[in-house]
Amino acid sequence: DAKLTYYNCVEGQCVEIYNLTCNRTCDAQTFDFSSSNVAILQGERIVMSKCSGGMFINDTKRLPEASVINPNWNILVSSCSKVHVNHAMQTIHAEDCVNGTWFENLGVVDYDTVTK
């Protein structure tokens, strides 16, 4: 029978964790979409921003400001495996993104609503 086991590894030395307890720190957080038009999920991390423009497909095609189907859907939510925020350049670089979906303003929502 397969057994689910967790390990804590530091510099190649791993120790089995017998009493795994964890708290999801985002559960009590709220997210205000009225001041953002982009939300990028990376694992348990959420990066939100008010972007003035965006590029995708190797920086060759400009990202639209809203859905072409419904202009009220103007908040882009996506899940990406790599996200880098450069505060000095005021840019976000995200790679390997899936499930890009347009939403209308969600208002203020909790973590569970964002990750459904």
C-alpha positions in Angstrom: 0.0 0.0 0.0 1.2 3.5 -0.8 1.7 5.8 2.2 1.6 9.6 2.1 4.7 10.9 3.9 6.1 14.4 4.3 9.7 15.4 4.7 11.6 18.6 5.6 14.8 18.8 3.5 17.6 21.2 4.2 20.8 21.1 2.0 20.1 17.5 1.1 19.4 16.3 4.6 15.8 15.1 5.0 13.8 14.3 8.1 10.4 12.8 8.1 7.6 15.0 9.5 5.4 12.9 11.8 3.0 15.5 13.1 2.3 17.7 10.1 0.2 20.8 11.1 -0.2 23.8 9.0 -2.2 27.0 8.9 -3.3 28.6 5.6 -2.3 32.2 6.2 -4.5 33.5 3.4 -7.8 32.2 4.8 -8.4 35.4 6.8 -7.3 37.7 4.0 -9.6 39.7 1.7 -8.7 40.9 -1.8 -10.0 44.1 -3.2 -10.5 43.8 -7.0 -11.9 47.3 -7.4 -8.3 48.7 -7.5 -6.7 45.8 -9.6 -7.1 44.5 -13.1 -4.8 41.5 -12.9 -4.5 38.7 -10.3 -1.8 36.0 -10.7 -2.0 32.9 -8.6 1.3 31.0 -7.9 0.6 28.2 -5.4 -0.6 29.9 -2.2 0.7 33.3 -3.4 -1.6 35.9 -5.1 -0.1 38.9 -6.9 -2.5 41.7 -7.7 -1.9 44.8 -9.7 -3.4 47.7 -11.7 -1.6 47.2 -15.0 -1.6 49.8 -17.8 -0.7 47.3 -20.4 0.6 43.8 -21.0 2.3 41.6 -23.5 2.1 37.8 -24.1 3.4 35.2 -26.5 7.1 36.1 -26.1 6.3 39.8 -26.0 5.0 39.8 -29.6 1.3 40.4 -29.0 -0.4 43.0 -26.8 -2.8 41.8 -24.1 -6.3 43.2 -24.5 -7.6 45.5 -21.8 -10.8 43.4 -21.5 -12.5 40.3 -22.9 -13.5 40.6 -26.5 -16.7 38.9 -25.7 -17.8 41.2 -22.9 -16.0 44.5 -22.2 -17.3 44.4 -18.5 -15.0 41.4 -18.0 -11.9 43.5 -17.4 -10.0 41.6 -14.6 -7.6 38.9 -15.8 -7.0 36.0 -13.4 -4.4 33.4 -14.2 -2.3 30.7 -12.6 1.4 30.8 -13.3 4.4 28.6 -12.2 6.9 31.5 -12.2 6.1 35.1 -11.1 8.7 37.8 -10.7 7.7 41.3 -9.5 10.2 44.1 -10.3 9.2 47.0 -8.0 11.9 49.3 -9.4 10.7 48.8 -13.0 7.1 48.5 -12.0 6.7 45.3 -13.9 5.4 41.7 -13.4 6.9 38.9 -15.4 4.9 35.6 -15.3 5.8 32.4 -17.1 4.1 29.1 -17.8 0.6 30.5 -17.2 -2.7 28.5 -17.6 -6.4 29.2 -17.2 -6.3 32.9 -18.0 -9.9 34.0 -17.4 -11.6 37.4 -17.6 -13.9 38.4 -14.8 -16.0 41.5 -14.1 -15.2 43.4 -10.9 -15.4 40.9 -8.0 -15.3 43.6 -5.3 -13.8 42.5 -2.0 -13.6 38.7 -1.8 -11.9 36.2 0.5 -9.2 33.7 -0.4 -11.6 30.8 -1.0 -13.5 32.9 -3.6 -10.3 33.8 -5.5 -9.1 30.2 -5.6 -12.4 28.4 -6.6 
